[in-house]
Amino acid sequence: MGEQHDYQGIGLLNFNDTEVTHWKHLIPDANHIVLHLDYADMNVTWDSLYPEWIDEEQEEDVPVCPSLPRIEIPGKRLDLIAVKLPCRNEGNWSRDVARLHLQLAAASLATSAKGFYPVHVLFVSKCFPIPNMFPCKELVAREKNVWLYKPELNVLREKLQLPVGSCELSLPIGVKEPIYSGNAAREAYATILHSAHIYVCGAIAAAQSIRLSGSKRDLVILVDETISVYHKSGLEAAGWKVRTIQRIRNPKAEKDAYNEWNYSKFRLWQLTDYDKIIFIDADLLILRNIDFLFGMPEISATGNNGTLFNSGVMVIEPSNCTFQLLMENIDVFESYNGGDQGYLNEVFTWWHRIPRHMNFLKHFWIGDTDEVKQKKTRLFSAEPPILYVLHYLGIKPWLCFKDYDCNWNQDIYLEFASDAAHDKWWRVHDAMPEQLHQFCMLTSKQKAQLEFDRRNAEAANFTDGHWKIKVQDNRLKKCIDNVCSWKSMLKHWGETNWTDDKSYFPSPPAINTASLKGL
């Protein structure tokens, strides 16, 4: 805590009489001020602060967050603000309204300082404070359950201007994009590929879309050792700065499961040569410039379900100590979906809602009315675009034939089927330099799978009729692997010993990227 005489005034919040007496004995020469904060109303729950849905367009209602009692600011100098935080309910302690309320009060007290003297905030808690309100880079000392911070007050003041939860938009919709002039050299878009070369094409198209939006920020992609030199060359040609990482295993995932290595996303916080990162999944397109999101704090994202955010587009602030925090708690937190999104939602429960147009999901919910479906289709096809980001769920466009969205041919994927969104992606693909098209080719096995699904749709007589469309995609006649007879594969479909090309992808010589530098 430093020398005792450093603290002329100490504010004490949420300590009992015995603990206050202990503070007075501990630092006898300071002026101790016992602070009072009224409890939040019993109706203020975490669900009310972080509702699953709000009327972002204000078509029927204006979203308003519940109010939390404000702390009275004493008219005396406070050098140290000490707060005891509850850490109850072991399984859900980070979603405690009282815990959030106390930290907001501490931030309010700290930022009320009008002098040029340093202000420290001390928390007594066995659980770590909110990591994006009081970031670990501002942690100056820690001993057991005591956390001492020296916050950047101007930054903290900006955070206090945000809504208390996701109950209101932190960035209003329907207004002109805010003017933002940060340090562009310290900001980047980033994505990650781990054990998934089938997403290389998607990442290339995403890079193309960012450049088409007018952004000149750096593009950084994290890849593991499973991504070949050939595929890396394609990513570099598309504009990505490729960085190879060591994967991080999800200890709660089964071997070879889809989520086995998705904790590798934590490596994003090690990109400390940047102050801000806009992370994007590799299966989306940027349709309008979103550089203004670099002006938003960590974590800014769209809502997902329940009280959670969708990590497909999110603003983060790289920090090695945040990376360590994520790693240290891997065995502590239980991810709701077994993946990185669920885990990050346990750590960053205080997140800031941005409009869903900035991460709009290609998905027709079961409850969508015909009117809503038509509205979504208009949004997918609008020119000039209305959406900022279109996120492709289901089977990805580059894994379908160009002619139509192959999600139509499987009943379990029908909710993701949209020809309008499919066409939008392919227009970006076709605008790419010809050299990059080779990274979006289909293997023979993929072609066979598409035909297998089409035949099943025909046999089931799917009423949409997409299975009737004759495929004109020129990739159909181009073979990139060592088993070119994809039609004969169908005769043996399901036989495990027919071909081992499931993991086979071509690795021709890396392409020369010099000619693409000006893109």
C-alpha positions as CSV (number, residue, x, y, z in Angstrom):
1,M,0.0,0.0,0.0
2,G,3.0,2.3,0.2
3,E,4.0,4.6,3.0
4,Q,1.4,5.5,5.5
5,H,2.0,9.3,5.1
6,D,1.2,9.1,1.4
7,Y,-2.5,9.0,2.2
8,Q,-4.0,12.1,3.7
9,G,-7.6,11.0,3.2
10,I,-8.9,7.5,3.0
11,G,-12.4,6.6,2.0
12,L,-13.8,3.4,3.4
13,L,-16.8,1.7,1.7
14,N,-18.6,-1.5,2.8
15,F,-16.5,-2.2,5.9
16,N,-18.0,-3.0,9.3
17,D,-17.2,-1.1,12.5
18,T,-14.4,-3.5,13.5
19,E,-12.8,-3.3,10.1
20,V,-13.0,0.5,10.1
21,T,-11.2,0.5,13.5
22,H,-8.5,-1.7,12.1
23,W,-8.0,0.8,9.2
24,K,-7.6,3.6,11.7
25,H,-5.0,1.7,13.6
26,L,-3.2,0.7,10.4
27,I,-2.9,4.3,9.1
28,P,-3.4,6.5,12.2
29,D,-2.3,9.8,10.7
30,A,-4.8,9.8,7.8
31,N,-8.3,11.3,7.8
32,H,-10.7,8.3,7.5
33,I,-14.0,8.9,5.9
34,V,-16.7,6.2,6.2
35,L,-18.7,6.2,3.0
36,H,-22.3,5.1,2.5
37,L,-23.9,3.6,-0.5
38,D,-27.6,2.7,-0.6
39,Y,-28.5,-0.8,-1.8
40,A,-29.8,-1.2,-5.3
41,D,-33.5,-2.0,-5.6
42,M,-34.4,-5.7,-5.3
43,N,-35.9,-5.5,-8.8
44,V,-32.5,-4.7,-10.3
45,T,-31.1,-8.1,-11.3
46,W,-28.3,-9.0,-13.6
47,D,-30.9,-10.0,-16.2
48,S,-32.4,-6.5,-16.1
49,L,-28.9,-4.9,-16.5
50,Y,-28.0,-7.3,-19.3
51,P,-31.3,-8.2,-21.1
52,E,-31.2,-10.6,-24.0
53,W,-32.8,-8.1,-26.3
54,I,-33.4,-4.4,-26.5
55,D,-35.3,-2.3,-29.0
56,E,-32.2,-0.9,-30.7
57,E,-34.1,0.9,-33.4
58,Q,-36.5,2.3,-30.8
59,E,-39.4,1.2,-33.0
60,E,-41.7,0.7,-30.0
61,D,-39.7,1.6,-27.0
62,V,-36.7,3.6,-25.9
63,P,-34.4,1.3,-23.9
64,V,-33.6,2.6,-20.4
65,C,-31.2,1.0,-17.9
66,P,-32.3,0.5,-14.3
67,S,-30.8,3.1,-12.0
68,L,-28.4,2.3,-9.3
69,P,-28.0,4.6,-6.2
70,R,-25.1,7.0,-6.6
71,I,-22.6,7.5,-3.9
72,E,-22.3,10.9,-2.2
73,I,-19.0,12.5,-3.0
74,P,-17.4,13.8,0.2
75,G,-16.1,17.4,0.0
76,K,-12.7,16.2,1.2
77,R,-9.6,15.0,-0.5
78,L,-9.4,11.2,-0.9
79,D,-6.0,9.7,-1.8
80,L,-7.1,6.2,-1.2
81,I,-10.5,4.6,-1.8
82,A,-10.8,1.2,-0.1
83,V,-13.8,-1.1,-0.8
84,K,-14.7,-4.5,0.4
85,L,-16.3,-6.5,-2.4
86,P,-18.6,-9.5,-1.9
87,C,-17.5,-12.7,-3.6
88,R,-20.5,-15.0,-3.0
89,N,-22.1,-17.7,-5.1
90,E,-19.0,-19.5,-6.2
91,G,-20.5,-20.4,-9.6
92,N,-21.7,-17.0,-10.6
93,W,-19.8,-14.4,-8.4
94,S,-18.9,-12.2,-11.4
95,R,-22.6,-11.5,-12.1
96,D,-23.4,-9.9,-8.7
97,V,-25.2,-6.6,-8.9
98,A,-23.9,-5.4,-5.5
99,R,-20.3,-6.2,-6.6
100,L,-20.7,-4.2,-9.8
101,H,-22.5,-1.4,-7.9
102,L,-19.6,-1.0,-5.4
103,Q,-17.0,-0.9,-8.2
104,L,-18.9,1.7,-10.1
105,A,-19.1,3.7,-6.9
106,A,-15.3,3.4,-6.4
107,A,-14.7,4.6,-9.9
108,S,-17.1,7.5,-9.4
109,L,-15.2,8.5,-6.2
110,A,-11.8,8.2,-7.8
111,T,-12.8,10.3,-10.9
112,S,-14.3,13.0,-8.7
113,A,-10.8,14.1,-7.7
114,K,-10.1,17.7,-8.8
115,G,-6.5,18.0,-7.9
116,F,-3.4,16.7,-9.5
117,Y,-2.6,14.3,-6.7
118,P,-2.5,10.5,-7.4
119,V,-5.6,8.5,-6.4
120,H,-5.4,4.8,-5.5
121,V,-8.3,2.3,-5.3
122,L,-8.0,-0.7,-3.1
123,F,-10.3,-3.7,-3.2
124,V,-10.5,-6.4,-0.6
125,S,-11.9,-9.5,-2.3
126,K,-10.9,-13.1,-2.9
127,C,-12.2,-12.7,-6.5
128,F,-10.5,-10.4,-9.0
129,P,-12.1,-7.0,-9.7
130,I,-13.8,-6.2,-13.1
131,P,-10.9,-6.6,-15.4
132,N,-12.0,-4.0,-18.0
133,M,-13.1,-1.4,-15.4
134,F,-9.9,-1.8,-13.3
135,P,-7.4,-3.4,-15.8
136,C,-4.5,-5.3,-14.4
137,K,-2.0,-3.0,-16.1
138,E,-3.1,-0.4,-13.5
139,L,-2.6,-2.9,-10.6
140,V,0.4,-1.6,-8.6
141,A,0.3,-4.2,-5.8
142,R,-1.4,-7.3,-4.8
143,E,-1.2,-9.4,-1.6
144,K,-3.6,-12.3,-1.1
145,N,-7.1,-10.8,-1.2
146,V,-5.9,-7.1,-1.5
147,W,-5.7,-5.4,-4.9
148,L,-4.3,-1.9,-5.2
149,Y,-4.8,0.1,-8.4
150,K,-3.7,3.4,-9.7
151,P,-6.3,4.1,-12.3
152,E,-5.9,6.3,-15.3
153,L,-8.6,8.8,-14.3
154,N,-9.4,10.2,-17.7
155,V,-9.9,6.8,-19.1
156,L,-12.0,5.8,-16.1
157,R,-14.2,8.9,-16.6
158,E,-14.9,7.9,-20.1
159,K,-16.0,4.4,-19.0
160,L,-18.4,5.9,-16.5
161,Q,-20.2,7.7,-19.4
162,L,-21.2,4.3,-20.7
163,P,-24.5,2.6,-19.8
164,V,-24.3,0.6,-16.6
165,G,-25.0,-2.6,-18.6
166,S,-26.1,-3.8,-22.0
167,C,-29.6,-2.5,-21.3
168,E,-28.8,0.5,-23.5
169,L,-26.6,0.9,-26.6
170,S,-23.1,2.2,-25.8
171,L,-23.0,3.4,-29.4
172,P,-26.3,4.8,-30.7
173,I,-27.7,3.5,-33.9
174,G,-29.1,5.7,-36.7
175,V,-26.6,8.5,-36.2
176,K,-23.7,9.4,-38.4
177,E,-20.6,7.4,-37.6
178,P,-18.7,9.1,-34.8
179,I,-15.5,10.9,-35.7
180,Y,-12.6,9.0,-34.2
181,S,-9.0,10.0,-34.5
182,G,-6.9,7.6,-32.5
183,N,-3.4,6.4,-33.1
184,A,-4.0,4.3,-36.2
185,A,-0.6,2.7,-36.0
186,R,-1.5,1.2,-32.7
187,E,-4.8,-0.3,-33.9
188,A,-5.5,-3.4,-35.9
189,Y,-8.1,-5.8,-37.1
190,A,-7.3,-9.4,-36.0
191,T,-8.6,-12.9,-36.5
192,I,-7.3,-16.4,-35.8
193,L,-7.0,-19.7,-37.5
194,H,-6.2,-22.8,-35.5
195,S,-6.4,-26.3,-37.1
196,A,-8.8,-24.9,-39.6
197,H,-7.3,-24.3,-43.1
198,I,-10.9,-24.5,-44.5
199,Y,-11.3,-21.0,-43.1
200,V,-8.3,-19.6,-45.1
201,C,-10.7,-18.6,-47.9
202,G,-13.0,-16.9,-45.5
203,A,-10.1,-14.9,-43.9
204,I,-9.0,-13.8,-47.3
205,A,-12.4,-12.5,-48.2
206,A,-12.7,-10.8,-44.8
207,A,-9.5,-8.9,-45.5
208,Q,-10.7,-7.9,-48.9
209,S,-14.0,-6.6,-47.4
210,I,-12.1,-4.5,-44.8
211,R,-10.0,-2.9,-47.5
212,L,-13.2,-2.3,-49.7
213,S,-14.7,-0.5,-46.7
214,G,-11.9,2.0,-46.8
215,S,-10.0,1.0,-43.7
216,K,-6.2,1.2,-43.8
217,R,-5.6,-0.3,-40.3
218,D,-3.2,-3.2,-39.9
219,L,-4.6,-6.7,-40.5
220,V,-3.2,-9.3,-38.1
221,I,-3.9,-13.0,-38.3
222,L,-2.8,-15.6,-35.7
223,V,-2.2,-19.1,-37.1
224,D,-0.8,-22.3,-35.6
225,E,1.7,-24.7,-37.1
226,T,-1.1,-26.7,-38.9
227,I,-1.5,-23.8,-41.4
228,S,0.8,-24.6,-44.4
229,V,3.3,-22.2,-46.0
230,Y,1.0,-22.2,-49.0
231,H,-2.0,-21.0,-47.1
232,K,0.1,-18.5,-45.2
233,S,1.2,-17.0,-48.5
234,G,-2.4,-16.6,-49.6
235,L,-3.2,-14.8,-46.3
236,E,-0.2,-12.5,-46.7
237,A,-1.2,-11.8,-50.3
238,A,-4.6,-10.7,-49.0
239,G,-3.0,-8.2,-46.7
240,W,-2.8,-10.1,-43.4
241,K,0.3,-9.9,-41.2
242,V,0.7,-13.5,-40.3
243,R,1.9,-14.4,-36.9
244,T,2.4,-18.0,-35.8
245,I,1.3,-19.0,-32.3
246,Q,1.4,-22.0,-30.1
247,R,-2.1,-23.3,-29.6
248,I,-3.9,-23.3,-26.3
249,R,-5.9,-26.4,-25.4
250,N,-9.3,-26.2,-23.8
251,P,-8.8,-28.6,-20.9
252,K,-12.5,-29.3,-20.8
253,A,-12.8,-30.3,-24.4
254,E,-12.7,-33.8,-25.7
255,K,-9.8,-34.9,-28.0
256,D,-10.3,-33.8,-31.6
257,A,-13.5,-31.9,-30.7
258,Y,-14.3,-28.7,-32.5
259,N,-13.5,-26.7,-29.4
260,E,-10.3,-28.5,-28.5
261,W,-8.0,-25.5,-29.4
262,N,-10.3,-22.5,-29.4
263,Y,-8.8,-21.1,-26.2
264,S,-6.0,-20.1,-28.6
265,K,-8.1,-16.9,-29.1
266,F,-6.6,-15.7,-25.7
267,R,-3.4,-15.1,-27.7
268,L,-5.0,-11.9,-29.0
269,W,-4.3,-10.2,-25.7
270,Q,-0.6,-10.8,-26.4
271,L,-0.7,-8.4,-29.4
272,T,0.8,-5.7,-27.2
273,D,2.3,-3.7,-30.1
274,Y,-1.3,-2.5,-30.5
275,D,-3.5,-0.6,-28.0
276,K,-6.8,-1.7,-29.5
277,I,-7.9,-4.7,-31.6
278,I,-11.1,-5.3,-33.4
279,F,-11.4,-9.0,-33.4
280,I,-13.4,-10.5,-36.2
281,D,-14.3,-14.1,-37.0
282,A,-13.0,-15.4,-40.3
283,D,-16.6,-16.1,-41.5
284,L,-17.9,-12.6,-41.9
285,L,-17.7,-9.6,-44.2
286,I,-17.2,-5.9,-43.3
287,L,-19.7,-4.1,-45.5
288,R,-19.2,-0.6,-44.1
289,N,-16.3,1.0,-42.4
290,I,-16.2,0.2,-38.6
291,D,-12.9,2.0,-37.7
292,F,-14.9,4.1,-35.3
293,L,-15.1,1.0,-33.0
294,F,-11.5,1.6,-32.1
295,G,-12.8,4.4,-30.0
296,M,-14.8,2.0,-27.9
297,P,-13.5,0.3,-24.8
298,E,-12.9,-3.4,-24.0
299,I,-15.2,-5.3,-24.3
300,S,-17.6,-3.8,-26.8
301,A,-19.7,-6.4,-28.7
302,T,-23.2,-7.3,-29.8
303,G,-25.6,-9.3,-27.7
304,N,-25.8,-13.0,-28.1
305,N,-28.3,-14.8,-25.9
306,G,-29.3,-14.3,-22.3
307,T,-26.9,-11.9,-20.6
308,L,-24.1,-12.8,-23.0
309,F,-22.2,-11.1,-25.8
310,N,-21.2,-12.5,-29.2
311,S,-17.4,-12.7,-29.5
312,G,-17.5,-12.8,-33.4
313,V,-16.8,-9.0,-33.4
314,M,-15.4,-7.5,-30.3
315,V,-13.1,-4.7,-29.2
316,I,-10.2,-5.7,-26.9
317,E,-7.2,-4.0,-25.4
318,P,-4.1,-6.3,-25.5
319,S,-2.3,-6.7,-22.3
320,N,0.1,-9.5,-21.2
321,C,-1.4,-9.5,-17.7
322,T,-4.9,-9.9,-19.0
323,F,-3.6,-12.9,-21.0
324,Q,-2.2,-14.2,-17.7
325,L,-5.6,-13.7,-16.0
326,L,-7.3,-15.7,-18.7
327,M,-4.8,-18.5,-18.5
328,E,-4.8,-18.6,-14.7
329,N,-8.6,-19.1,-14.6
330,I,-9.0,-21.7,-17.3
331,D,-9.7,-24.4,-14.7
332,V,-11.9,-22.1,-12.6
333,F,-14.6,-20.9,-15.0
334,E,-17.1,-23.2,-16.7
335,S,-17.9,-22.1,-20.3
336,Y,-21.6,-22.3,-21.1
337,N,-20.9,-23.6,-24.6
338,G,-17.6,-25.3,-23.9
339,G,-15.8,-22.7,-26.1
340,D,-13.9,-19.5,-25.9
341,Q,-17.0,-17.3,-26.2
342,G,-18.5,-18.9,-23.1
343,Y,-15.3,-18.5,-21.2
344,L,-14.8,-14.9,-22.1
345,N,-18.3,-14.1,-21.0
346,E,-17.5,-15.4,-17.5
347,V,-14.4,-13.2,-17.2
348,F,-15.8,-10.0,-18.9
349,T,-19.3,-9.8,-17.5
350,W,-19.2,-6.0,-17.7
351,W,-19.5,-5.5,-21.5
352,H,-20.8,-2.8,-23.7
353,R,-23.5,-3.3,-26.3
354,I,-23.0,-2.1,-29.9
355,P,-25.7,-2.3,-32.5
356,R,-26.4,-5.7,-33.9
357,H,-25.9,-4.2,-37.4
358,M,-22.2,-4.4,-36.5
359,N,-22.3,-8.2,-36.2
360,F,-25.5,-9.2,-38.0
361,L,-26.0,-12.9,-38.0
362,K,-27.1,-14.7,-41.1
363,H,-29.8,-16.6,-39.3
364,F,-33.6,-16.9,-39.5
365,W,-34.8,-17.7,-36.0
366,I,-37.7,-20.1,-35.5
367,G,-39.8,-17.3,-34.2
368,D,-39.2,-14.9,-37.1
369,T,-42.4,-13.8,-38.9
370,D,-42.5,-13.6,-42.7
371,E,-42.2,-9.8,-42.3
372,V,-39.0,-10.2,-40.2
373,K,-37.6,-12.7,-42.7
374,Q,-38.3,-10.3,-45.6
375,K,-36.7,-7.5,-43.6
376,K,-33.5,-9.5,-43.0
377,T,-33.4,-10.5,-46.7
378,R,-33.6,-6.8,-47.7
379,L,-30.8,-6.0,-45.2
380,F,-28.6,-8.8,-46.7
381,S,-29.0,-7.5,-50.3
382,A,-29.1,-3.8,-49.7
383,E,-26.9,-1.6,-51.9
384,P,-25.4,0.6,-50.6
385,P,-25.2,-1.6,-47.6
386,I,-27.2,-0.9,-44.4
387,L,-25.5,-3.5,-42.3
388,Y,-21.9,-2.9,-41.1
389,V,-21.0,-6.6,-40.7
390,L,-22.6,-9.7,-42.0
391,H,-21.7,-12.9,-40.1
392,Y,-22.1,-16.1,-42.0
393,L,-23.5,-18.9,-39.8
394,G,-24.1,-22.5,-41.0
395,I,-22.3,-23.9,-44.0
396,K,-19.9,-21.2,-45.3
397,P,-20.4,-19.6,-48.7
398,W,-17.0,-20.8,-50.1
399,L,-17.9,-24.4,-49.1
400,C,-21.0,-24.2,-51.3
401,F,-21.2,-23.8,-55.0
402,K,-21.4,-20.2,-56.1
403,D,-24.8,-20.8,-57.7
404,Y,-26.8,-20.9,-54.5
405,D,-26.6,-21.3,-50.7
406,C,-26.2,-25.0,-50.0
407,N,-27.7,-24.6,-46.6
408,W,-31.0,-25.0,-48.5
409,N,-30.2,-28.7,-49.1
410,Q,-30.0,-29.8,-45.4
411,D,-33.0,-29.5,-43.2
412,I,-30.9,-28.9,-40.1
413,Y,-29.3,-25.9,-41.8
414,L,-32.4,-24.3,-43.4
415,E,-32.4,-21.6,-40.7
416,F,-29.1,-20.3,-42.1
417,A,-30.1,-20.3,-45.8
418,S,-30.1,-17.0,-47.7
419,D,-29.3,-16.6,-51.4
420,A,-29.1,-12.8,-50.9
421,A,-26.4,-13.1,-48.2
422,H,-24.7,-15.9,-50.3
423,D,-24.6,-13.6,-53.4
424,K,-23.2,-10.8,-51.3
425,W,-20.2,-12.9,-50.2
426,W,-19.5,-14.1,-53.8
427,R,-19.5,-10.5,-55.1
428,V,-16.6,-9.8,-52.6
429,H,-14.9,-13.0,-53.7
430,D,-15.2,-12.1,-57.4
431,A,-13.6,-8.7,-56.8
432,M,-10.5,-10.3,-55.3
433,P,-7.3,-10.6,-57.4
434,E,-7.4,-13.7,-59.5
435,Q,-4.4,-15.1,-57.7
436,L,-6.4,-15.4,-54.5
437,H,-9.2,-17.5,-56.0
438,Q,-7.1,-20.6,-55.8
439,F,-7.5,-20.5,-52.0
440,C,-11.2,-21.0,-52.3
441,M,-11.2,-24.2,-54.4
442,L,-13.2,-27.3,-53.4
443,T,-11.7,-30.7,-52.8
444,S,-13.2,-33.7,-54.6
445,K,-14.7,-34.9,-51.3
446,Q,-16.3,-31.5,-50.7
447,K,-17.9,-31.7,-54.2
448,A,-19.2,-35.2,-53.5
449,Q,-20.7,-34.1,-50.2
450,L,-22.5,-31.2,-51.9
451,E,-23.9,-33.6,-54.5
452,F,-24.9,-36.1,-51.8
453,D,-26.8,-33.4,-49.9
454,R,-28.4,-32.2,-53.2
455,R,-29.7,-35.7,-53.9
456,N,-31.1,-36.0,-50.4
457,A,-32.9,-32.7,-50.9
458,E,-34.3,-34.0,-54.2
459,A,-35.4,-37.3,-52.7
460,A,-37.2,-35.3,-49.9
461,N,-38.6,-33.0,-52.5
462,F,-37.6,-29.9,-50.6
463,T,-40.1,-27.2,-51.6
464,D,-37.6,-24.4,-52.0
465,G,-36.4,-26.2,-55.1
466,H,-32.8,-25.2,-55.0
467,W,-31.8,-28.8,-55.6
468,K,-33.1,-28.3,-59.2
469,I,-30.6,-25.6,-60.0
470,K,-27.9,-26.7,-62.4
471,V,-24.4,-25.9,-61.0
472,Q,-22.4,-23.6,-63.2
473,D,-19.6,-22.9,-60.7
474,N,-16.3,-23.2,-62.6
475,R,-14.7,-24.8,-59.5
476,L,-16.7,-27.9,-60.2
477,K,-14.4,-28.9,-63.1
478,K,-11.1,-27.9,-61.4
479,C,-9.3,-30.7,-59.4
480,I,-6.9,-29.7,-56.7
481,D,-6.2,-33.0,-55.0
482,N,-5.1,-36.5,-55.9
483,V,-8.6,-38.1,-56.2
484,C,-10.4,-36.2,-58.9
485,S,-13.3,-38.5,-59.6
486,W,-15.7,-37.0,-57.1
487,K,-18.7,-38.7,-58.8
488,S,-17.3,-42.1,-58.2
489,M,-16.8,-41.2,-54.5
490,L,-20.6,-41.2,-54.2
491,K,-20.7,-44.9,-55.0
492,H,-18.6,-45.6,-51.9
493,W,-20.1,-42.8,-49.7
494,G,-19.8,-43.8,-46.1
495,E,-17.1,-46.4,-46.5
496,T,-14.3,-45.5,-44.2
497,N,-11.6,-47.1,-46.3
498,W,-12.6,-45.4,-49.6
499,T,-10.3,-42.4,-49.3
500,D,-8.2,-40.7,-46.7
501,D,-8.3,-37.3,-48.3
502,K,-10.5,-35.8,-45.6
503,S,-7.5,-33.9,-44.3
504,Y,-5.7,-33.6,-47.7
505,F,-5.3,-30.1,-49.0
506,P,-2.8,-29.1,-51.8
507,S,0.4,-27.4,-50.9
508,P,1.8,-26.1,-54.1
509,P,4.6,-23.5,-54.0
510,A,3.8,-20.4,-52.1
511,I,2.6,-17.6,-54.4
512,N,4.6,-14.4,-55.0
513,T,2.9,-11.7,-53.0
514,A,5.0,-8.8,-54.3
515,S,2.5,-8.1,-57.2
516,L,-0.3,-7.7,-54.7
517,K,1.3,-5.3,-52.3
518,G,-0.6,-2.3,-53.7
519,L,-4.1,-3.8,-53.1
